[in-house]
Amino acid sequence: MAAETVAPETNEVLPLTIERHIARRTWGRLRQLAIEVSGDRVTVRGCAPSYYVKQLAIQACLEVADTARPRLDVDITVTPEVAPPLG
């Protein structure tokens, strides 16, 4: 998959760009995704079902941050999905 280039964004558009890119790279598997922008700092929080999905989300953040140049904090926890009990 080729890296998508993203033009520098304003503080209102940057969170949406990051969110879309993460959703695309992780196939929507990151839960409770929250993105906060404060000055030049971007904080990404969420829950991933595996370390692989967390890695994909971090890579997506880095791809967007490479063009926008914010300071990036990633706080993604890995919590396996639990299937509901049968019966």
C-alpha positions as CSV (number, residue, x, y, z in Angstrom):
1,M,0.0,0.0,0.0
2,A,1.5,3.3,-1.0
3,A,1.7,6.1,1.6
4,E,-1.0,8.7,1.1
5,T,0.2,12.3,1.0
6,V,-1.9,14.8,3.0
7,A,-1.5,18.5,2.6
8,P,-0.9,20.5,5.8
9,E,-4.2,20.8,7.7
10,T,-5.7,23.3,10.0
11,N,-6.6,22.3,13.6
12,E,-10.2,21.6,12.6
13,V,-9.4,19.3,9.7
14,L,-6.4,17.5,11.1
15,P,-8.3,15.3,13.6
16,L,-10.7,14.2,10.8
17,T,-7.8,13.4,8.5
18,I,-6.1,11.4,11.1
19,E,-9.3,9.6,12.0
20,R,-10.1,8.7,8.4
21,H,-6.5,7.5,7.8
22,I,-6.5,5.3,10.9
23,A,-9.9,3.8,10.0
24,R,-8.6,3.0,6.5
25,R,-5.3,1.5,7.6
26,T,-6.9,-0.6,10.5
27,W,-10.0,-1.5,8.5
28,G,-12.1,0.1,11.3
29,R,-10.8,-2.2,14.0
30,L,-9.7,0.5,16.4
31,R,-12.4,1.1,19.1
32,Q,-13.1,4.3,21.1
33,L,-10.9,6.4,18.8
34,A,-10.5,9.9,20.2
35,I,-8.2,12.6,18.7
36,E,-7.4,15.8,20.5
37,V,-5.5,18.7,19.0
38,S,-3.9,21.3,21.4
39,G,-1.6,23.8,19.8
40,D,1.1,21.8,17.9
41,R,0.3,18.6,19.9
42,V,-2.0,15.8,18.7
43,T,-3.1,13.0,21.1
44,V,-4.6,9.8,19.7
45,R,-6.4,7.5,22.1
46,G,-8.2,4.2,21.5
47,C,-8.4,0.5,22.0
48,A,-7.0,-2.1,19.6
49,P,-7.8,-5.8,19.6
50,S,-4.2,-6.7,18.8
51,Y,-0.7,-5.3,18.7
52,Y,-0.8,-5.5,14.9
53,V,-3.8,-3.2,14.8
54,K,-2.0,-0.8,17.2
55,Q,1.0,-0.9,14.9
56,L,-1.2,-0.1,11.9
57,A,-2.8,2.8,13.8
58,I,0.6,4.2,14.8
59,Q,1.9,3.9,11.2
60,A,-1.2,5.8,10.0
61,C,-0.6,8.6,12.5
62,L,3.0,8.9,11.5
63,E,2.1,9.1,7.8
64,V,-0.3,12.0,8.4
65,A,2.1,13.6,11.0
66,D,4.9,13.5,8.5
67,T,3.2,16.0,6.3
68,A,1.5,18.1,9.0
69,R,4.4,18.1,11.5
70,P,2.6,18.1,14.8
71,R,3.9,16.6,18.0
72,L,2.3,13.2,18.3
73,D,1.2,11.4,21.4
74,V,-0.3,7.9,20.9
75,D,-2.1,6.2,23.7
76,I,-3.6,3.1,22.3
77,T,-4.2,0.1,24.6
78,V,-4.5,-3.5,23.4
79,T,-7.6,-5.2,24.8
80,P,-8.7,-8.4,23.0
81,E,-12.3,-8.5,22.0
82,V,-14.3,-10.8,24.2
83,A,-17.1,-12.8,22.5
84,P,-20.4,-12.7,24.3
85,P,-21.3,-16.0,26.1
86,L,-23.4,-18.5,24.1
87,G,-26.7,-19.5,25.5
